[in-house]
Amino acid sequence: METTTEKSVEVLNDLIEINNDRIDGFDRAAKDLGESDADLKAVFEKFAGDSRRNVQELSAAVGQAGGEVETGNTATGTIHRAWLDVKATFSGHDRKSILEECERGEDAIKKAYREALSPDSGLSAQNSQLVASQQQAINEGHDSIKALRDSQA
């Protein structure tokens, strides 16, 4: 039977993996943009940096719980990036389609944080506070990406 600590470590590691997906996704999206899209590149670099910080904080929490830190990505994130490659081949790298794909990624990370904060996640009060704090920034990032997408013709 899984202990509360083991379940907590699993939840934190899941958040590490999806933040790694987010980093890779925003790095990939920034590379797909042209020179005229410096404004979006700056936004994407900020969000990737936010997720790098999240990974550091979550990794520290896993270590404090005595767990082993996950360093990879989710299978879903890997599939999503492969889909981006295929889609880019056929549709190009226009701002709106890149922002649409980024919003899909933001939807996934929002869901992961919402699930991590469910009462049965096993997170300690301290870890719940950390995850809730990160969730606030994740939600703001999602809203920014959505607003940018909506502003495109």
C-alpha positions in Angstrom: 0.0 0.0 0.0 1.3 3.4 -1.0 2.1 5.8 1.9 1.1 9.4 2.0 4.7 10.4 1.5 5.1 8.2 -1.5 1.9 9.5 -3.0 3.1 13.1 -2.3 6.4 12.4 -4.0 4.6 11.0 -7.0 2.4 14.0 -7.3 5.4 16.4 -7.1 7.3 14.4 -9.6 4.3 14.5 -12.0 4.4 18.3 -11.7 8.2 18.3 -12.4 7.6 16.3 -15.6 4.8 18.6 -16.9 6.9 21.6 -16.1 9.7 20.0 -18.1 7.2 19.6 -20.9 6.3 23.3 -20.6 10.0 24.3 -20.8 10.5 22.2 -23.9 7.3 23.4 -25.4 8.0 27.1 -24.9 11.7 26.6 -26.1 10.4 24.9 -29.2 7.8 27.5 -29.8 10.3 30.3 -29.5 12.6 28.6 -32.1 9.6 28.4 -34.5 9.1 32.2 -34.4 10.6 34.6 -36.8 12.7 37.7 -36.1 9.5 39.9 -36.2 8.1 38.0 -33.2 10.6 39.1 -30.6 7.7 40.1 -28.3 6.4 36.5 -28.2 9.9 35.1 -27.8 10.3 37.2 -24.7 7.0 35.9 -23.3 7.9 32.3 -24.1 11.3 32.6 -22.5 9.8 34.1 -19.4 7.3 31.2 -19.0 10.1 28.6 -19.6 12.1 30.4 -16.9 9.1 30.3 -14.6 8.9 26.5 -15.1 12.6 26.0 -14.5 12.2 27.7 -11.2 9.1 25.5 -10.5 11.2 22.4 -11.2 13.9 23.6 -8.8 11.3 24.2 -6.0 9.5 21.0 -6.6 12.8 19.0 -6.8 13.7 20.4 -3.4 10.3 19.4 -2.0 10.8 15.8 -3.3 14.3 15.7 -1.8 13.0 16.9 1.6 10.4 14.1 1.5 13.2 11.6 0.8 12.1 10.8 -2.7 14.0 10.5 -5.9 13.5 13.5 -8.3 12.1 12.8 -11.7 14.1 14.4 -14.5 12.2 13.5 -17.7 9.1 14.5 -19.5 5.6 13.1 -19.7 4.7 10.7 -22.6 1.8 13.1 -23.5 4.2 16.0 -23.7 6.5 14.1 -26.0 3.6 13.2 -28.2 2.4 16.8 -28.2 5.8 18.1 -29.4 5.9 15.5 -32.2 2.4 16.7 -33.3 3.8 20.3 -33.3 6.5 19.1 -35.7 4.0 17.5 -38.0 1.6 20.4 -37.9 4.4 22.9 -38.6 5.3 21.0 -41.7 1.9 21.5 -43.1 0.7 24.8 -41.7 3.9 26.9 -41.2 4.9 28.8 -38.1 2.4 31.6 -37.9 1.7 33.3 -34.6 -1.8 32.2 -34.2 -1.2 28.4 -34.7 1.9 28.6 -32.4 -0.2 30.3 -29.7 -3.0 27.8 -30.1 -0.6 25.0 -29.5 0.9 26.8 -26.5 -2.6 27.2 -25.0 -3.2 23.5 -25.3 0.0 22.9 -23.3 -1.1 25.5 -20.8 -4.5 23.8 -20.4 -2.7 20.5 -19.6 -0.5 22.1 -16.9 -3.4 23.9 -15.4 -5.2 20.5 -15.1 -2.2 18.9 -13.5 -1.9 21.6 -10.9 -5.7 21.4 -10.2 -5.4 17.7 -9.7 -2.3 18.0 -7.5 -4.3 20.3 -5.1 -7.2 17.8 -4.8 -7.8 16.7 -1.2 -6.7 13.1 -1.9 -3.3 14.1 -3.4 -1.4 13.4 -0.1 0.5 16.7 -0.2 1.6 18.2 3.1 0.4 21.7 4.0 3.8 23.1 3.1 3.8 21.4 -0.3 0.2 22.3 -1.0 1.2 26.0 -0.3 4.1 25.7 -2.8 1.9 24.1 -5.5 -0.9 26.6 -4.9 1.6 29.4 -5.3 3.0 27.9 -8.6 -0.6 27.3 -9.7 -1.4 31.0 -9.5 1.5 31.8 -11.9 0.5 29.0 -14.2 -3.0 30.3 -14.4 -1.7 33.8 -15.2 0.5 32.4 -17.9 -2.4 30.5 -19.4 -4.5 33.7 -19.4 -1.7 35.6 -21.1 -1.3 33.0 -23.8 -5.1 32.9 -24.4 -5.3 36.7 -24.6 -2.4 36.8 -27.1 -4.1 34.0 -29.2 -7.4 35.9 -29.1 -5.7 39.1 -30.3 -4.5 37.4 -33.5 -6.6 37.9 -36.7 
